[in-house]
Amino acid sequence: MYSTDKRCNQYLCPIVENVNVNVHEGASIHGRHPLHLVEKIVRERIQESLYWKEKCYGLNSATLMDRAVELDSIGGLYGHHQPTEFLCLILKMLQLLPEKEIVVELIKQEDFKYVRALGAFYLRLTGKSKEIYQYLEPLLNDYRKLRVHGQGGYQLSHMDSFVDELLHEPRVCDIILPRIMSRHILEENDELEPRESALEDDLD
């Protein structure tokens, strides 16, 4: 059953309504079991959390969207190493393995900024270097505020800063990110066009 939120139904639910909701058996991402992209100690914290047990159990690719639109922050572990809801949903997505077209739509939609952040983080974990740059770099022009829940409580960040971290930092939200090829190598191989920033466009 989809959310009664009309915005959710209009923008997100049609994306996932025809998707196979079963967990993909024997799947591998970057040569590893998808769930192992999250370190064991973090994974165990998530699976032991109340949110995981009460809100994530039984979710499929469609009903997960109901949880995603409820997000009001991003982040990894907080307090006494408790996982954020954002982190729990990332692990659930790794369990469900939504189709790439779904993930891309989550990133492209503009109505729910934390859903966009969720899709961006998931693609950074699971995607190939070229598609990561292709779909995440446009978000560097998204300057909306994001709340970050961490060990010190809540802090303020912005979507462009979050995406910049995803592209350049080895660990984000307490998750070690898979290595990606540097942009200039992809440019030299004619796989990516040189990137022009919004500032360069304004100057032109």
N, C-alpha and C positions, 0 to 999 in steps of 0.2 A: 504494500500500500504506500503510495507516495505521500509526501508531506502535504499538509493543507495550505502551506505557504504558496500563494499564487505565483510569486516570483520564482520560487524554487521549481514549481511545475513548468513554468514557461521557459526558463533558461537552462535548467539542469536535468530535470527528469526525462525529457525526450531524448537526451543524449544516451541514456543508459537503459532505456526500457527494453531493448531487444538484445541485450548482452547476456552471454552465457555467464551465470553467476557462480558456477562451481569453481572450487579451488583447482588450479592447474597442477595436475600430478606430474612429477618428474621434470618440472620446469627448471631452467637454469638462467641466471643473469650474471654476466661477467664471470662465467665459469663457476658460480656458486649457487647454492640453494637461496632463493630470494630472501627468506627470513634471516639468513646469515649475513645479509648486508647490514644488519643491525647487530652490534656486538652482543655477545651472550649475556653479559651482566645487565645491559640496558634492556635487552629483550625480556629477560626474566622479570625485571622491575615492571615492565609494561604488562606482562601477562599476569602478574600478581596484583595489579592495581584494581581498585574498585570500578573505575570507569571502564576498563577493558572487560571486566566480568559482567557488568550491568548494561553497558551501552554498546559494546562492540560484538558481543557474542551473537551469532546468528545473522549479522549484517551481510548483505550482498552488495553488488555494485550499484544498485538502485537505492537501497535504503541507507547506504553509507552517505549519500548526498544529504539526507536529512540531518545527519550528525555534522557534516562538513559546514553547512550553512549556519550552524549554531556556534561555530568557533568564534572566539573574541580575542584570540591572541595566538602567537606562535611561540616556539621554544622547545627545549629539550627536557632536562631534569630540573626540578626545583625543590626547595625545602629539604627534607631528609631523603633526597634522591628519588622523589616521586616524579613519574612521567606526566608531561602535559597531555591534554586531550589531543593536541596537534600531533604529538609523537605517537600516541596510540593509534590514530587514524592512518599515519604513515605505515605502521606495521600491518594494519589491517589491509591496506592497499597492496602491500607486498604479499599478503596471503591470498588476496583475490586476483591480483594481476589484471587490472582492467586493461582493455585494448588501448593501443596508442592513441587512436582517434578520440577516445574519451578524455584521456589525460590532456591532449592538446586543446580540447574544448574547455576544460577547466581552466587552463592557462589563458586562453583567449577571452573568455567571458569577463566582463568588467563590473558586474553588479555585486559580487561577493569577493572582497579583497582577500579574505583568509582562505577561501576556496582556491583562488588563484595562487596564493602562496603554497598551499598544499600540493597543487598540481605541479608547480615549479620544483618544489623539493623532491617530489616523487620522480619527476623526469630526470633531475640531476643524479639521483641514486641509480636509476635503471637505464637511462638513455645512452646513446652513442654520442661521441664528442661533437660531431657536426650538428646533429639535431638539438643538442643542448644549447649550443650557441644560437642556432636559428630561432628557437622558441623562447629562450630566456633573455637574450639581449634586448628585444623590444620592450621588455619590462623595466629596463633601466630608465625608461622615460615615464614610469609610473611613480609619482612622488607621494602617494598616499601614506598616511601614518599607519604604523603597525605597533601593536603592543607586544612586547617580548616578555614572556614569563620565564624567569631564571632563578638561580640560587639566591639572588639578592632581592627578589620580588619582581615587580613589573618595571620595565623600562620602555622608553619610546624609541622606535626606529622608523624606517621608511621602506617601502617596497624596493626602491632602487638600491638601497644599501644592502638589503637582504639578498637580492639577486646578485649583487656584486660579490658578496661573501660566497654564495653558491658557486660562482665562476672562478674564484681565486683562493678561497680558504680551504685547508685540508679537512677541517672539522667544523660543522655547523649544527646547532641544536643537539650537541653531544653525540653526533653521528660522524664517524669517519667516512668521508666521501670517496668514491672510486676516483682514481686519477683520470684526467682527460687530457687529450692532446692540446698543446698550446695553440692559440688562434693563428699565430703567424705561420706555423707549419701547415695548417689547413689552407691558409691563403696561398702559400707557396705551391701546394699540391692542387691548386685551382678548385678546391672543394668549398671554399667560402670567398665571398667578395669582401674587400676591405670595408670595415665598418665605419660609417659616418655618424657622429654623435648629433644629438638634437641641437647642440650649440653650434656645430659646424653648419648645419642646415640654416639656422637663424642668421649666421654671418653671411651666408651666400645670398 
